[in-house]
Amino acid sequence: SSQDAKDATSKKLKSMLEEERQVHTKALKTQQNDIRGITTERNSLTQQVAALQSSYDAKDATHKTLQSTLEGERLVHTKALKTLQNDIRGTMMENDALTRRAE
């Protein structure tokens, strides 16, 4: 009968809709799992970047401190060298003067 055909069509359509719903539900769960994985990876990378930045900042501060210390030491040694050169010149002039007197 016509009603039986309508019922069979309705049952078939409901079955097809249920299959589609299950396919979409499975796809949605897969996408949610992917999003969770990507979020976890992003968080991990963010932490790694923060750790690297912190390490870089510490090394940069150490480098700047060492540069400053070396510059200070260079200035001290430059001043000491000039003093030594002046002392040598003075000693040589005294030696020349004494040599002239001895002649």
Contacts in CASP RR format, 6 or more apart in sequence:
PFRMAT RR
TARGET T0000
AUTHOR 0000-0000-0000
METHOD contacts of the structure
MODEL  1
SSQDAKDATSKKLKSMLEEERQVHTKALKTQQNDIRGITTERNSLTQQVA
ALQSSYDAKDATHKTLQSTLEGERLVHTKALKTLQNDIRGTMMENDALTR
RAE
END
